[in-house]
Structure formats: structure tokens, C-alpha cells
Amino acid sequence: MVGRNKAALRSCTALHAQESIDRHLLHTVCHEARCPNRGECFNCGDATFMVLGDICTRGCRFCAVTKGRPLPPDENEPARVAQAVKEWAIRYAVLTMPTRDDLPDGGASHFARVIQAIHTLTPDVKVEPLISDLCGDENALKTVLLARPDVLAHNVETVPELYSAVRVGAEYRRTLTLLERSKKIAPHILTKTGFMVGLGETEEQIKALMRDLRAVGVDLLTIGQYLAPSAAHYPVARYPLPQEYRAWEEYALSLGFKGVASGPLVRSSYRAGALYARAQQAAASK
């Protein structure tokens, strides 16, 4: 009965959140990327908003977000997102975005305005922007960092050997450079990334990827199962066993990551607030 009540609560929370999303004309990656954890995260005080629309200028073969020609940034969006964060009593807000290669700064200035609007309306809320690679523009990255996020996230998504097949328009080295620059520009801001497994990568490629990420100072890591959004997307090569996820988490922690979430249903923003808190606790105990 307890389990049934919890499930009902998650369902009601997700329904309330979706009603608010519709009312504020917002997008969430929870919906656009078909995340299986949306009810659980909403119930924990976490939410992931997708700003700058729901149309991407790239067409990565793993992603469910629509590729096309996006609309111009909505100048009222920062205020609407901030109001939704306050209305839902969100404690930890993740802000993600489609890649916006059509904008001169990749959408960084708009992203910064959303962060600032949240800080103004709800100063105690932690904010984690999950950004695109911003075409490697260092000034655009600085614009986001100057808005004082608590975590700067950018996903590596997969091992470098699969980039040409899976990540159209992206570059492995550009992703590493962005994460490294973030740590150099704002050392006090945690950096975070995530990647998928089950696309055909090898064990050694996974471990080499984690070593590369630690070499550029990444603090937080997520590892989850790739699930193809449709038959037209990149196919799933395999489904790793639960013990493999535990082994990857242990290996990542041995490398020095401050927080790791590893499991089949883990997504880059899954229980983001809890992962941040874990890193803070680990730092405080040293």
C-alpha cells in the first residue's frame, strides 16, 4: 500500500507540473527527451526546463528532440521559468537547451538571463545549466558562468570513437575543452557531464573516456543506458547488467569524481540536486 501511495503521489506531482508547464508555455527536457524519471524528480524538488525552444539545429542520431529551424528567443521566457520555479517550490533547477547554432552566441546570453531571473525571484534555489557546446565560443561560456550557476554541465554523451556516427556536428575535443575552460574560468563552480552506454562502446573505451574527463577536472558524472527514441534513431547495441553500472561508478570514484550516478535509468539531470548535495558533503568531510 505504501508503494502504491508513493506511485500515486509521483503521478499527481507530475500531472500538476505538466499543467503548470502548459500554463506558462514552457518546455521541459523531461517531456521532450521522454525521460522515464519525470515523476520521481518532480517529487524530489528537482525540475529540468528546456529553454530556447524545443527545436534543435543539429540532428544527433540518439536524440528525440526535433531538428529544424528554431524560432527567435522568447524575451519573456526568463520570467516565466523563474515564476514556475517559485510556484513549484523547486529547490534545484536544471536548465537545458537545444543546440542553437543559428544564434551568434549559441544562446548563452538568453541562458544567462534565465539564470539571473531565477536568482532574483528565488535566491536559495540552486541552478545547473546544461549547455550545448556553444560552437566552442569561450566568450559565450563566460557569459553563462558570469550568471553564477552552481554547476556547469555539458554532456560528452558517448566515447570519442562513436562521435562521427552518433553526434552530428559535435566534436569530442571541443566538449573536453569547454569543460576544462569552465574549471579554469570559474574554479569554484562544479563541472558535470554525462554519457550513455549501450551504443557499441568497449569497456576500455568507457574507462579511457572517464580518465579524459577527470583530466580536465570534471567533478560530477552520470552514466545511463541509451534507449533509442524510434526505429529511425541509432540502434541499441546492448543492455549492460546492473553490476556493470556499479563497477563503472566505483571506477569513476577511484579516479576522483566527487559524485557519480550510474544506472540503467540514470539521465544527465536525474536527481541532480541529490548528486550536487553528495559532492558538497564529500568536500565538507575532507
C-alpha positions in Angstrom: 0.0 0.0 0.0 2.9 2.4 0.8 4.4 1.7 -2.6 1.0 2.4 -4.3 0.6 5.7 -2.4 4.1 6.8 -3.4 3.4 6.0 -7.0 0.1 7.9 -6.8 1.9 10.9 -5.3 4.5 10.9 -8.1 1.8 10.7 -10.7 -0.1 13.6 -9.1 3.0 15.7 -8.8 3.9 15.1 -12.4 0.4 16.0 -13.5 0.4 19.2 -11.5 3.8 20.1 -13.0 2.6 19.4 -16.5 -0.4 21.6 -16.0 1.9 24.4 -14.9 4.2 23.8 -17.8 1.3 24.2 -20.2 0.1 27.3 -18.4 3.5 29.0 -18.5 4.1 27.9 -22.1 7.3 26.1 -21.1 9.2 23.1 -22.3 10.9 20.5 -20.2 13.6 18.0 -21.3 11.7 15.6 -19.1 9.0 15.6 -21.8 10.9 16.4 -24.9 13.6 13.7 -24.3 10.9 11.2 -23.0 12.7 10.7 -19.6 11.3 7.8 -17.6 12.0 9.5 -14.2 10.0 12.7 -14.5 7.6 12.0 -11.6 10.3 11.0 -9.2 12.4 14.1 -9.9 9.4 16.5 -9.6 8.6 14.9 -6.3 12.1 15.5 -5.0 12.1 19.2 -5.7 14.1 18.9 -9.0 13.0 20.0 -12.4 14.7 20.4 -15.8 13.5 23.2 -18.0 14.3 23.3 -21.7 14.9 27.0 -22.7 15.3 28.5 -26.1 12.5 26.3 -27.6 12.2 22.7 -28.5 13.8 22.7 -32.0 17.5 21.8 -32.4 19.8 23.0 -35.2 21.6 19.6 -35.2 20.3 16.1 -35.7 22.2 13.8 -33.3 21.2 10.2 -34.0 20.5 9.4 -30.4 18.2 12.3 -29.5 14.4 12.7 -29.6 14.5 16.5 -29.8 13.2 17.7 -33.2 15.7 19.1 -35.7 14.7 22.2 -37.7 14.7 25.9 -37.9 14.1 27.4 -34.4 12.1 30.5 -33.5 14.0 33.5 -32.1 14.5 33.6 -28.3 11.4 34.5 -26.3 12.2 37.6 -24.3 9.5 36.7 -21.7 10.8 33.2 -21.1 13.3 34.0 -18.3 10.5 35.5 -16.2 8.1 32.6 -16.9 10.7 30.0 -16.0 11.6 31.8 -12.7 7.9 32.0 -11.8 7.4 28.3 -12.4 10.4 27.5 -10.2 8.8 29.6 -7.4 5.3 28.2 -8.0 6.5 24.5 -7.9 8.7 25.2 -4.8 11.7 23.9 -6.8 14.9 23.5 -4.8 17.2 22.6 -7.7 16.6 23.7 -11.2 18.4 22.3 -14.2 18.2 24.4 -17.4 18.9 22.6 -20.7 18.7 23.8 -24.3 18.6 22.5 -27.8 21.8 23.4 -29.8 21.2 26.9 -31.3 23.9 27.2 -33.9 21.7 29.9 -35.5 22.4 32.4 -32.7 25.7 34.4 -32.6 26.5 33.3 -29.0 24.7 29.9 -29.2 22.0 31.3 -26.9 24.4 32.0 -24.0 23.1 35.5 -23.2 19.4 34.2 -23.1 20.5 31.4 -20.9 22.3 33.8 -18.5 19.1 35.9 -18.3 17.1 32.8 -17.2 19.7 32.0 -14.5 19.6 35.6 -13.3 15.8 35.7 -13.2 15.7 32.5 -11.0 18.3 34.0 -8.7 16.3 37.2 -8.4 13.0 35.6 -7.6 14.2 32.6 -5.6 17.7 33.3 -4.3 18.1 30.0 -2.4 17.4 27.8 -5.5 20.4 26.0 -6.9 20.8 26.3 -10.7 22.5 23.9 -13.0 22.7 25.0 -16.7 23.2 22.0 -19.0 24.5 23.8 -22.1 25.4 22.9 -25.7 29.0 23.2 -26.8 28.3 26.8 -27.9 30.3 26.1 -31.0 33.4 26.4 -28.8 33.0 30.1 -28.2 34.9 30.9 -25.0 33.2 34.3 -24.6 29.7 32.6 -24.7 30.8 30.2 -22.0 32.0 33.2 -19.9 28.6 34.8 -20.3 26.9 31.7 -18.8 29.4 31.4 -15.9 29.1 35.1 -15.0 25.4 34.4 -14.2 26.7 32.5 -11.2 25.3 29.0 -11.7 26.1 26.4 -9.0 27.1 23.7 -11.5 28.1 24.0 -15.2 27.0 20.9 -17.1 27.8 19.8 -20.7 27.3 16.2 -21.8 30.0 14.3 -23.6 27.3 11.7 -24.5 29.5 8.9 -25.8 33.0 7.7 -26.4 35.1 9.5 -29.0 35.2 6.5 -31.3 31.4 6.8 -31.8 31.2 10.6 -32.3 31.1 10.6 -36.1 28.2 8.1 -36.1 26.2 9.4 -33.1 26.9 13.1 -32.6 26.3 15.0 -35.8 28.1 18.4 -35.8 29.8 17.8 -32.4 33.5 17.3 -31.6 34.9 15.3 -28.7 37.8 17.7 -28.2 35.5 20.7 -28.2 33.5 19.2 -25.4 36.6 18.4 -23.3 37.9 22.0 -24.0 34.6 23.5 -22.8 34.6 21.6 -19.6 38.3 22.4 -19.0 37.8 26.1 -19.7 34.8 26.3 -17.3 37.0 25.0 -14.5 39.8 27.4 -15.3 37.5 30.4 -15.6 35.4 29.6 -12.5 37.2 27.0 -10.3 34.5 27.3 -7.6 31.7 26.2 -10.0 31.4 22.4 -10.2 31.5 20.9 -13.7 29.4 18.0 -14.7 29.0 15.7 -17.7 27.1 12.5 -18.6 27.4 9.7 -21.2 25.3 6.8 -22.4 26.2 3.2 -22.7 24.8 0.5 -25.0 25.8 2.1 -28.3 28.6 -0.3 -29.0 31.4 1.1 -26.9 34.0 -1.2 -25.3 35.0 -1.4 -21.7 38.4 0.1 -22.3 36.8 3.0 -24.3 34.5 3.7 -21.3 37.4 3.8 -18.9 39.5 5.9 -21.2 36.6 8.4 -21.5 36.3 8.7 -17.7 40.1 9.3 -17.4 39.8 12.0 -20.1 37.0 13.7 -18.2 38.9 13.7 -14.9 42.0 15.0 -16.6 40.0 18.2 -17.5 38.7 18.5 -13.9 35.1 17.3 -14.3 33.5 16.9 -10.8 30.2 15.1 -11.4 29.4 12.3 -13.7 26.2 10.4 -14.8 26.1 7.1 -16.7 22.9 5.7 -18.2 21.5 3.3 -20.7 20.9 4.5 -24.2 17.3 3.9 -25.3 16.6 4.6 -29.0 13.6 7.0 -29.3 12.5 5.4 -32.5 13.5 2.8 -35.1 15.0 5.7 -37.2 17.4 6.6 -34.4 20.8 5.0 -33.7 20.2 1.3 -32.7 20.8 0.0 -29.2 23.8 -2.4 -29.3 23.3 -4.0 -25.8 21.9 -3.6 -22.3 24.7 -3.7 -19.7 23.9 -5.5 -16.4 23.4 -3.7 -13.1 26.7 -4.9 -11.8 28.5 -3.2 -14.7 27.0 0.1 -13.7 28.2 -0.4 -10.1 31.7 -1.3 -11.4 31.8 1.9 -13.5 30.7 4.0 -10.6 33.4 2.5 -8.4 36.0 3.1 -11.1 34.8 6.7 -11.6 35.0 7.4 -7.8 38.5 5.9 -7.7 39.6 8.5 -10.4 38.4 11.3 -8.1 35.0 12.3 -9.3 33.1 14.0 -6.4 29.7 12.5 -7.3 28.6 9.7 -9.7 25.2 8.5 -10.6 25.3 5.2 -12.6 22.4 3.0 -13.6 20.1 2.0 -16.5 17.6 4.7 -16.0 20.0 7.5 -15.0 19.9 10.5 -17.2 22.1 13.6 -17.1 19.7 15.6 -14.9 18.4 12.6 -12.8 18.2 13.6 -9.1 20.6 16.4 -9.9 20.0 18.0 -6.6 21.0 14.9 -4.7 24.2 14.4 -6.7 25.2 18.1 -6.1 24.5 17.6 -2.3 26.6 14.4 -2.3 29.5 16.3 -3.8 29.1 19.1 -1.3 29.1 16.6 1.6 32.2 14.9 0.3 34.0 18.2 0.0 33.0 19.2 3.6 34.2 15.9 5.0 37.8 16.5 3.8 
